[in-house]
Amino acid sequence: MKPSSTVSWFCKCVLMAASVLAADRLATVAIGTKLQQPAATARDGSLITLNRYVQEPAPDLVLVGSSVAWRLKEEYFSLSRVRNLALAGGSPLTSLEIVAKQPRLPKIVLIETNVLSRPADRALVERFTGQEHSDAFLRPVRTAIAAYETWNHAPPDPLRVRAALDGVLSQPPSAFDNRVYVERAVNEMNADDSAAAVRTNVVLIKQLMAEIERRGSRALLIEIPLAPEIRETRAARETREIVRGAFPDRAAWLSIDAPLSELRWADGVHLDERSALIAARAIEKALAGR
């Protein structure tokens, strides 16, 4: 086949795939979705992230979690083989189970414990652990789109990225006034009664951690810093007490020693870019110490 024909065929495939996914999304909207499910854009991003993970060689370090850990971008780490599988709007259990059921494991799995009230997304777990059969037609289409995304967005030059990130760190902490957002988050988290769900999820995390370590890898828990007002809310306090009670051994934890005076949050829960950089480098420092 001539090169021009190959390019033309690939473009047609991508366009067809995009059309099928657009129709699939419209059908989903027409049927209706539950309010607690992640937005379509977040789920699409999860599909690409997880698809990339299961197709590539196992990395050295994997981070699983919710939108709290999602802020710690892979490029923030100096280590080259890092994958962040945290899912915005999701549960750490989803990615943790997917990782634990792969033929090859990373050397280290870090598990964010800030948000443990949500169950695992069974559809995603089944899709990426070989248990799903209902969308056999759409699966190769989504794979083609993920491959196109990877091909179309080449990784940036590491030296330039590092220089840009160092520039961010050299700036003073943000002066953004987040009081309105913090107050809203405090009210919501004080009204949250999710202790029973957290206890259930902690049991599952313990089982998956044991399976990962039985196979020779290391699984560690991390608690990403929250704003002081958020840390003292009912939801944050109960989650912390339940998890620490289930995992009292300090060896099960990786401590993030980041100076609170340097950290800022968009809403008290999610770190801003500079603060996420500080947290990522604190994680690397803690791992080097072990």
N, C-alpha and C positions, 0 to 999 in steps of 0.2 A: 504493500500500500504506500502511495506517495505521502511525503510529510504533510502537504497541504490537506490531503484527504483525511489524514489522521486528526489534524487539528479541527477540521470541520466536523468530523464525527464526534469528537470529544465535546465541542461546543453544543452540538445538537443534544447530546446526552445530558449535559448540565442543564440546558433549557428545559428538556423534558422532565428531568428530576425536579427542577424548581416548580414546574407547573403541577406535578403530582403532589408535591408537598403543600403547595398553596391550596389545592383542592382539598387535601386532607385536613388542613387547618380550618378552612371554611366549613367543612362538615362538622368539625369539632365544635366550632362556635355555634353552628345551627342546632346541634344536639344540646349544647349547654354544658358547663363545667361547674364543679363545686367551688365555692368561694375560697376555701382554704388551699386549693391547689396552686402551684407556682404559675406565674404568667407564661404565656406561650413563648415569649422571647427568652425567658429564663430557662424553660425546658429545652428549647432548641439549642441554647448554649450548653446545657448539660449533655445533650446527645452528642454534640461535637467533642466536648471534653472527654467524656467517657469512651466514645468510639476511638479517639486518638490513643487513650490509655491502653485499651485492650489489644490494639493492633501493634503497638510499639514494644520494644524490649522493656523488661521491668526496670524502673529507675532505682536510684539509691534511696530516695526519700519521697514519701507520699504524705500529703496533708489532707485529712478528711474533716468535714465540718459543715457549718451553716454559712449564712452570709457574713457572719462575724469573721470566720477564717478565710472566706472568699476574698476579702480585702488584701490578704497577703499574697500578692501576685508572684508568679514563678520568677519573673525577672528581678524581683527584689532580693533574691538569694544569690550569693556568689557561687554556690554549688551548681554545677551544670546539669546534674541529673535529678532535678526536683520536679514533681508533678503535684499541682494543687487540684484536688478533686472535690473541694468544698462546693456545695450547691446552694446558690442564692435561693432563699425561700424553702430550703430542704433540710433534711436531717443528716447528721454524721453517719447514722446507721446505713443509709443507702450506699454511699461510696465504700464504707468499711466492709460491708458484706460482699460487694462486688470485688474488692481487692482480695479479701480472704478466700474467695472461691476461684481465683485465677490459678492456672497451672504454675505460674512463677510469681513469687512475691518480691516486693522491694526489700531492701535491707532494714529500713525503719519506716514505721507507720505512726504518724502523729495524729491524735484524735482530739479535736476541739470539744470541750465539755460545757461551753457557755449556754448552748441551746440544745436541750435534750427532750423537749416536750413533743416533738413530732415523730411519727412513725416512719419507718423506711418506706420508700416509694417502691412498692412491689413490682410495678410495671417496669421500672428501670432496672431493678435487680434481676428480674427474669430475662429482660432483653440482653443484658450484658454478662449473664452467666450461662447462656445457652439453654434457657428453659422456656423461651417464648417462641411460639409458632404462629401466632395469629396474624402477624404482619410480615410474613415471609416475602411478600412482594415489595413492600416499602423498605425493608431493611437494606437491600443492596442500593436502593436509590439514595437513602440517607448516607450510606457509606461513600457513595460517589460524591455527594455534596461535601462531606467532611474531607475527603481527599482533595477536592478542588480548593477548599478553604486553606488547607495546609500548603498546597502548591502555590496559591495566589498570594499568601502572606509569608514570605521568607523570614526566618528569624533575624532580628536586628543584630548589628555588630555588637558583641559583648563589651568591647572597650568603650564604645560610644554610650551604650546603655549605662554602664558603670559611672561614666563621667556625668551623665545627666542626673543619675540618682544621687551622686555625691553633691551635686549642685542643689538638689532639693533638701538634702540634709543640712547643708550649710545655711539655709534660711532659718529665721526664727519661727517658733510655733505660730500656728494660725491664730488670728484675732477674731475669727468668725463667731458671732453671737448665736449660740445654739440653744439658748434657754427655753425658747418656745417648744422646740423639738424634744428637749430633755424632759420638760414637764409632761408632755404628752406621753412619752415612753414610760416615765415613772408611774403615771396613772394606770396605763395599760398593764404594766408588769406587777403592780400592787394588786390589781384585780384578777390577775391570772391564777387559776387553781389547777396546776398541772403536775402536782407532786406524784400522783398515781402513775401518770404516763412516764414521768422521769424514772421512777423506780423500775417499771417494766423495761424501759430502754437500757437502763444500766445493767440489768441482768443479761440482756442480749449482747451488750458491748463486752461484758466480762467473758462470755462464751466465745465471741469472735477473737478477742485478744488472746485467749488461751490457744485457740486453733492456729493463729498466726505464729505464736511463739513455739508451739509444738513443731512447726515446720521450719524452725531455725531463724526466723526474723524477729525483730524487736518491735513491740507495740508500746507506745508511751502516750499518756494523757497530758493535755496542755489546757490551761485556762488563760485565754487572751484577756488582757486588762480591759476593764470597763471603767467608765466615769464613776467617781465615788457615789453620786446620787443613784445611779443605776445599780451599782453593786449591792446597795442596801435595800433594794426592793424585795418584795415577797418572792417573786419568781426566781430572781438571781440567788437570793439567800437560801431558799429551799433546795434549788438545784445543786448549789455548792455543798450544802450539808449532806445531801443524799449521795452525791458522787464521792465526796471525801470519806464518808462512812463506809461505802462499798469498797473503796480503794485506799485504805489507811497507810499502806506501805509507800514511803517516799520514793522508793526505787521505781514505782510505776508512773511517776510524774516527771515531766521536764519543766523546770521552773523558768519562766520568762522574766528575766531581771531587767526590765525596761524602766527608766526613770519616769514616774508619773508626771512630774513637773514639765516634761517635754512632750507628753502625749496630749492629743486633742481628738475629739470625736465629732462627727457630723451631727449625731443625734444622741450622744451619750453611750451608744452601743457599738457603732461602727467607726473604726479608726479612720482618720483622714490619711491621705497618701504619705505624708512625712512620718506620721506616727506608725503606719503600717510598715514602713521601711525600718524604723527603729525596732519594732517588734520582730521583724524577720531577722535582722542581724543579731538580736538578743537570742533568738532560737538557735542560730548558727553557733554563737558563742557557747551556749549551753550544751549543744551537741558535741562541740570540740572538747569541752571539759569532761565529757563522759567517755 
